[in-house]
Amino acid sequence: MVRFSSLTAAAVALFFFGVEAGPCRPLTTSLDSAAITTLADATTTILTEPTAITTETDLTESASSIASGTTIASVGVTTTTTFAESTTTAQAESTTTTAASACVETQLLSNPGFDDSNSDITPWSITGGVLTQDSPQSGVNALAYSFINGGYKAGIVEQTVTDLDGTYEFSYYYRFVSISDGADFVCDIQLSVGGTSGRGSIEDSVGGWKTASIILTDLSAVQASLQFTTSCSGEYRQIQVNIDTLGFKRICSL
């Protein structure tokens, strides 16, 4: 009969216990997988976050490097922006200046009050009238027309004007000095500039100086003759009408 010592029995028991514990290894495997998964997740998280942080840091550092290291590029951008704004401002100012200088409301007539000389009205040419120093509207001279013995009579002054472009106003002063008794007549004012003409108002009654104006539109000429005609027609023995202080200027806005 075989005998086992207690030591031998313990060894055998330990052997069988180890064999029977084998089926529990899947638990160990499961724990290892979970640990691996956890480790993988942690690794992923760790790798992902540092990568993002590193990328952000790199971008920040790159931006800082570009901003600080590339001064010329930064100045170039600023200069370009400033240049665009300056150009826009310059263009606006230039346009405004050009528009303003294109239209100037200045007197275009020379010797408009016939005051340059008491015997000569240059550069005007005159038909049917004379200079007078009797109560001029301004200055020392006026132009007097004396119409006698009825019918159609006219007095004309004329001079050359230049560089016409746009709408113009011709202004004038007139005064009836005398009208014979029983006269039956009408008087008329007419302005002609180049091929454009217009009529003005005139009140045929003795009295002080009156003023009126004529508007001519769409004038365009390098040079043109301006002709101002005062006429009366009808039955009368004598009519005297004086003219003074003429004006001709471009209208920039109505």
C-alpha positions as CSV (number, residue, x, y, z in Angstrom):
1,M,0.0,0.0,0.0
2,V,1.3,3.4,-1.0
3,R,1.6,6.0,1.6
4,F,1.6,9.7,1.1
5,S,3.2,12.0,3.3
6,S,1.5,15.2,4.3
7,L,4.0,17.1,2.2
8,T,3.2,15.1,-0.7
9,A,-0.5,15.6,-0.2
10,A,0.0,19.3,0.0
11,A,2.0,19.2,-3.3
12,V,-0.7,17.2,-5.0
13,A,-3.4,19.6,-3.7
14,L,-1.5,22.5,-4.9
15,F,-1.0,21.0,-8.3
16,F,-4.7,20.3,-8.6
17,F,-5.6,23.7,-7.3
18,G,-3.4,25.3,-10.0
19,V,-4.9,23.2,-12.7
20,E,-8.4,24.1,-11.6
21,A,-7.5,27.7,-11.4
22,G,-6.8,27.7,-15.1
23,P,-10.3,28.5,-16.1
24,C,-10.1,31.8,-14.3
25,R,-7.5,33.1,-16.7
26,P,-10.1,34.6,-19.0
27,L,-10.9,37.1,-16.2
28,T,-7.2,38.0,-16.2
29,T,-7.4,38.4,-20.0
30,S,-10.5,40.5,-19.6
31,L,-8.8,42.7,-17.1
32,D,-5.8,43.0,-19.4
33,S,-8.1,44.0,-22.4
34,A,-9.9,46.6,-20.3
35,A,-6.6,47.9,-19.1
36,I,-5.3,48.0,-22.7
37,T,-8.5,49.7,-23.8
38,T,-8.3,52.2,-21.0
39,L,-4.7,52.7,-21.8
40,A,-5.5,53.1,-25.5
41,D,-8.2,55.6,-24.7
42,A,-5.9,57.4,-22.4
43,T,-3.2,57.3,-25.0
44,T,-5.6,58.6,-27.6
45,T,-6.7,61.3,-25.3
46,I,-3.2,62.2,-24.3
47,L,-2.0,62.1,-27.9
48,T,-4.9,64.1,-29.2
49,E,-4.9,66.8,-26.6
50,P,-1.2,67.4,-26.7
51,T,-1.4,67.4,-30.5
52,A,-4.1,70.1,-30.4
53,I,-2.2,72.0,-27.8
54,T,1.0,71.7,-29.7
55,T,-0.7,72.7,-32.9
56,E,-2.3,75.8,-31.2
57,T,1.0,76.6,-29.7
58,D,2.8,76.2,-33.0
59,L,0.2,78.5,-34.7
60,T,0.5,81.0,-31.9
61,E,4.2,80.9,-32.0
62,S,4.2,81.1,-35.8
63,A,1.8,84.0,-35.8
64,S,4.0,85.7,-33.2
65,S,7.0,84.9,-35.3
66,I,5.4,86.3,-38.4
67,A,4.1,89.4,-36.6
68,S,7.4,90.1,-34.9
69,G,9.8,88.7,-37.4
70,T,8.3,90.0,-40.6
71,T,8.0,93.7,-39.9
72,I,8.2,94.6,-43.6
73,A,5.2,92.4,-44.4
74,S,3.2,94.0,-41.5
75,V,4.2,97.5,-42.8
76,G,3.3,96.5,-46.3
77,V,-0.2,95.6,-45.2
78,T,-0.6,98.8,-43.3
79,T,0.8,100.8,-46.1
80,T,-1.5,99.1,-48.6
81,T,-4.5,99.9,-46.4
82,T,-3.4,103.5,-45.9
83,F,-2.7,103.8,-49.6
84,A,-6.2,102.7,-50.5
85,E,-7.8,105.1,-48.0
86,S,-5.5,107.9,-49.1
87,T,-6.3,107.2,-52.7
88,T,-10.0,107.2,-52.0
89,T,-9.8,110.5,-50.1
90,A,-7.5,112.0,-52.8
91,Q,-9.9,110.9,-55.5
92,A,-12.9,112.3,-53.6
93,E,-11.1,115.6,-52.9
94,S,-9.8,115.8,-56.5
95,T,-13.3,115.1,-57.9
96,T,-14.8,117.7,-55.6
97,T,-12.2,120.3,-56.5
98,T,-12.6,119.6,-60.2
99,A,-16.3,119.9,-60.1
100,A,-16.1,123.2,-58.2
101,S,-13.5,124.7,-60.6
102,A,-15.5,123.6,-63.6
103,C,-18.3,126.2,-62.9
104,V,-17.4,129.7,-61.7
105,E,-20.0,132.4,-61.6
106,T,-17.9,135.3,-62.7
107,Q,-18.6,138.3,-64.9
108,L,-17.8,137.5,-68.5
109,L,-18.3,140.9,-70.0
110,S,-15.6,143.5,-70.3
111,N,-16.5,147.2,-69.4
112,P,-20.1,146.1,-68.4
113,G,-21.0,149.6,-67.1
114,F,-19.4,151.6,-70.0
115,D,-17.2,153.4,-67.5
116,D,-13.7,152.8,-68.9
117,S,-13.9,156.0,-70.9
118,N,-16.2,159.0,-71.4
119,S,-15.8,158.8,-75.2
120,D,-15.2,155.1,-76.0
121,I,-17.0,152.0,-74.9
122,T,-14.4,149.4,-76.2
123,P,-14.6,146.4,-76.4
124,W,-18.3,147.1,-77.1
125,S,-19.5,148.1,-80.6
126,I,-22.5,150.4,-80.6
127,T,-25.3,151.2,-83.0
128,G,-27.9,154.0,-82.4
129,G,-26.7,155.1,-79.0
130,V,-24.3,157.5,-77.2
131,L,-22.6,157.7,-73.8
132,T,-24.3,159.9,-71.2
133,Q,-23.3,161.0,-67.8
134,D,-26.9,161.9,-66.8
135,S,-27.8,159.9,-63.7
136,P,-26.1,156.5,-64.5
137,Q,-27.2,153.5,-62.6
138,S,-23.5,152.8,-61.5
139,G,-20.2,154.4,-62.3
140,V,-20.0,157.6,-64.3
141,N,-21.5,156.5,-67.6
142,A,-24.7,155.0,-69.1
143,L,-25.7,154.3,-72.6
144,A,-28.6,156.5,-74.1
145,Y,-30.9,155.6,-77.0
146,S,-33.0,158.4,-78.4
147,F,-35.7,157.2,-80.8
148,I,-37.4,160.0,-82.9
149,N,-40.4,160.3,-85.2
150,G,-42.0,156.9,-84.7
151,G,-41.6,153.6,-86.5
152,Y,-39.2,150.9,-85.6
153,K,-36.0,152.1,-83.9
154,A,-33.3,150.1,-82.2
155,G,-30.1,150.5,-80.3
156,I,-27.5,147.7,-80.2
157,V,-24.4,147.0,-78.2
158,E,-22.2,144.0,-79.0
159,Q,-19.0,142.3,-77.8
160,T,-17.3,138.9,-78.1
161,V,-17.5,136.3,-75.2
162,T,-15.5,133.1,-75.0
163,D,-15.5,129.6,-73.5
164,L,-19.2,129.1,-73.1
165,D,-20.5,125.9,-71.7
166,G,-23.8,125.6,-69.8
167,T,-26.6,127.9,-68.7
168,Y,-26.0,131.7,-68.5
169,E,-27.8,134.7,-67.1
170,F,-27.7,138.1,-68.8
171,S,-28.8,141.0,-66.5
172,Y,-29.4,144.6,-67.3
173,Y,-30.7,147.9,-66.0
174,Y,-32.9,150.3,-68.0
175,R,-34.6,153.6,-67.4
176,F,-37.1,155.6,-69.5
177,V,-35.9,159.1,-69.3
178,S,-38.6,160.7,-71.5
179,I,-41.6,159.8,-73.6
180,S,-43.5,162.3,-75.8
181,D,-47.1,163.0,-75.0
182,G,-49.7,160.9,-76.8
183,A,-47.2,158.2,-77.8
184,D,-48.6,154.8,-78.7
185,F,-45.7,152.3,-78.8
186,V,-44.2,149.1,-77.5
187,C,-40.6,148.5,-76.6
188,D,-38.6,145.3,-76.6
189,I,-35.4,143.8,-75.2
190,Q,-33.6,141.0,-77.0
191,L,-30.4,139.1,-76.3
192,S,-28.5,136.9,-78.9
193,V,-25.5,134.8,-78.1
194,G,-24.2,132.9,-81.0
195,G,-27.3,131.1,-82.4
196,T,-29.3,131.3,-79.2
197,S,-31.6,134.2,-78.4
198,G,-34.0,135.3,-75.6
199,R,-36.3,138.2,-74.9
200,G,-36.3,140.4,-71.8
201,S,-38.9,142.4,-70.0
202,I,-39.2,146.2,-70.2
203,E,-41.7,148.5,-68.6
204,D,-42.2,151.6,-70.8
205,S,-42.9,154.2,-68.3
206,V,-40.8,157.2,-67.2
207,G,-39.1,156.7,-63.8
208,G,-36.1,155.3,-62.1
209,W,-33.8,152.4,-62.9
210,K,-35.3,149.0,-63.2
211,T,-33.6,145.7,-63.6
212,A,-34.4,142.4,-65.4
213,S,-32.6,139.4,-66.7
214,I,-32.6,136.8,-69.5
215,I,-31.6,133.1,-69.1
216,L,-30.0,131.2,-71.9
217,T,-29.5,127.5,-71.6
218,D,-27.2,124.9,-73.3
219,L,-24.7,127.4,-74.6
220,S,-21.5,125.9,-76.0
221,A,-19.0,127.9,-77.9
222,V,-15.3,128.6,-77.8
223,Q,-16.2,132.1,-79.0
224,A,-19.5,133.8,-79.7
225,S,-20.9,137.3,-80.4
226,L,-23.2,138.7,-77.6
227,Q,-25.7,141.2,-79.0
228,F,-28.0,143.2,-76.8
229,T,-30.8,145.0,-78.6
230,T,-33.3,147.6,-77.2
231,S,-36.0,148.6,-79.6
232,C,-39.3,150.6,-79.7
233,S,-41.9,150.7,-82.4
234,G,-45.2,152.6,-82.9
235,E,-46.4,156.2,-82.9
236,Y,-44.3,158.7,-80.9
237,R,-42.3,161.9,-81.5
238,Q,-39.5,161.0,-79.1
239,I,-38.5,158.3,-76.6
240,Q,-35.3,158.2,-74.6
241,V,-34.3,155.0,-72.8
242,N,-30.9,154.5,-71.1
243,I,-29.1,151.2,-70.5
244,D,-26.4,150.5,-67.8
245,T,-24.7,147.9,-65.7
246,L,-24.9,144.8,-67.9
247,G,-23.9,141.4,-66.6
248,F,-23.3,138.0,-68.2
249,K,-22.3,135.0,-66.0
250,R,-22.7,131.3,-65.9
251,I,-25.2,129.8,-63.6
252,C,-23.8,126.9,-61.6
253,S,-27.1,126.0,-59.9
254,L,-30.7,127.2,-60.4
